[in-house]
Amino acid sequence: MKILDRSWTEINLNNYLHNLNQLKKVLNPQTKIMQIVKADAYGHGALEIAKQAVKFGINYLGVANVEEGALLRYQNIKIPILILSPSIESEIEIILEYSLTVTISDFSFAKKLNDAMPIGKIQSVHINIDSGMGRSGVEISNAISFIKDILELKNLKIEGIFSHFAASESDQEFSLLQINRFVEIIKQINFKPQFVHISNSSGILYDFPSEINMIRLGLLSYGCYSNNNQKEYFNLKPVMSFKSRISSLKQIEKGNSIGYNRTFIAYRNLTYAILPIGYADGYDFLLSNKGFVSINGFKCPILGKISMDMIAVDITDISNCKIGDEVVLIGEINDLRVENIALLFNGSPYELLCQIGRRAKRYYFKNNKLIYTTSLARRDFISSDFSDKKLNRVIEAALNQRMQGSEISEIIYNNILKKFFYDRDKQIFYRKNFCHTIEFSNTNLSQNEHYYHTKTTLTFNKILQNDYFIVACANSSSILEKYLLRPDVEYRWLLDEHFALQENKFKITSVKINDFNLFHEAKMKDGCIEIYCSHNQLSKFIGKEVKFSISTETFYPKSSHQLSIFITEMTQGVDLSFIYPSTIEIVEPVPIFSGNIKFPKITKMKNKVTLKTNSEEWIFPNSGIVFSY
Ligand SMILES: *Cc1c(COP(=O)(O)O)cnc(C)c1O
């Protein structure tokens, strides 16, 4: 397959697994591994990396914050996840909801977390000790008393204690000092936490005391050396490549300049190529006049300043260059390894990996086959536009991880179903096989000539909750709305506002549960007709699934020109029909569906429009269809 994008990243999952195998070789076989997937796995895509890591048998995942952790949970990653940075109070709810492990270095936060725990639940925490990094973590001098204080919080379990190196890739002496300080603390406490860890990937070659039993792998697992000495001990292959294509070819005579501020003056006649990427794509501005790319295997220097969206590269000495030729900007070719490119401008390979391909799609390869792609990021989502807090978090996190619309809706769909079925321990009420038919006909009564005579029939299955239920009819939507939330109301009808609320304008013609004809009685209550439906045999069926059948007769204003049927409850399988007289010429059905199907099947026949889903399909509340006529 030929990728035709302006630029793209390729993620080679075999290389990632190769790196894990190489790194595992130099580890003590007992040492557990935490794969760090923060910042969307250093730009590689947290989900795909996490999936491979799980398959490989990694013990733990590390993320930067709650959002990153929750997203992995939405995506069905089940292994333990540690939030490496300190969390804040407002995040406690999500931490609990998604079973994330938290880093503790502040007592007041720990206390709040402890107090927020539901009865009988214990939260795992890892205590962070600052052994010399000078960033987050409890100071060494306070560590012992801090651990003691945390032990007093009975709803927290100290599952781990950790620290973090300041310069493991370059300063062995200081790292050893950090190890000593840290292990001294571990020796002084009189219990053994399950996980004790200090090292990031660059410390992998150090000799660790037996107290330390886990390592946190980031950069090296993505195939980037942090020190040349490492090459003697293991071989790493870059996981990410960044590529583009030539978008135009140009020539310039000696003495003329290329790019902003004329920083490059041609020292000879040159042929050069324009590539459609710039610093906005994550190709660092500081590579201006310093970087180079590879075209057809040849090294081509960058000419002039990197622009926001374009760069120029010298191709004078390459024959047969064409528009559309593939260009490698970062990749497996030695000089183009991210650590070597970063060196050219004294930059950080971490940062370069995180920023590369901001505008690029990711293509995942395994065994030379494309297995998955992720789309471009959209970063203009404003969560306060939407009111549902939880859905916002899902959507926001998903967009930050560059998922496609269909993937986002799949996640939302699964989450709502999960919430609905698994996260509650009370009985669940939903409707099955919801069939609703509304039939208009012309009336022959002159006082009703502006209305269609309307028959409605409704059937569905549901677990019976009470020995009665209510059908409500009002001529004001604000009054009827109050009946939406009541669990004992099974049907609502909004009468035209010109009608006085009278029984002859809305009446039940038949109401049944299974084969029992129910007794029904209408009462006026605060601007609503409440029709109370019951039967003395019904109490026997409470808690059992029964079939409801409700038929009514009413009137519907011709001038409305639209009729809506709403799904107000969680429903599995719908069959909605609108039957109309031949005086109505055209009916346009507009479904508004939430759930997995957005566009259910609609059949138009003479005088009838039907919308039907298969009977397994879940439809969420606030779905419906509008028939405009
Ligand atoms: C990012 C991070 C790591 C991983 O570091 P690498 O140098 O990429 O291996 C490990 N531990 C902590 C606390 C981190 O924040």
The ligand as a Gaussian input file, in Angstrom:
#p B3LYP/6-31G(d) Opt

LIG

0 1
 C        8.722000       9.618000      32.008000
 C        9.106000       8.898000      33.173000
 C        9.827000       7.696000      33.081000
 C       10.351000       7.152000      31.784000
 O       11.574000       7.744000      31.492000
 P       12.466000       7.314000      30.264000
 O       13.680000       8.125000      30.414000
 O       11.683000       7.669000      29.056000
 O       12.675000       5.872000      30.363000
 C       10.052000       7.003000      34.231000
 N        9.640000       7.456000      35.431000
 C        8.967000       8.618000      35.561000
 C        8.542000       9.080000      36.908000
 C        8.687000       9.370000      34.441000
 O        8.015000      10.526000      34.578000

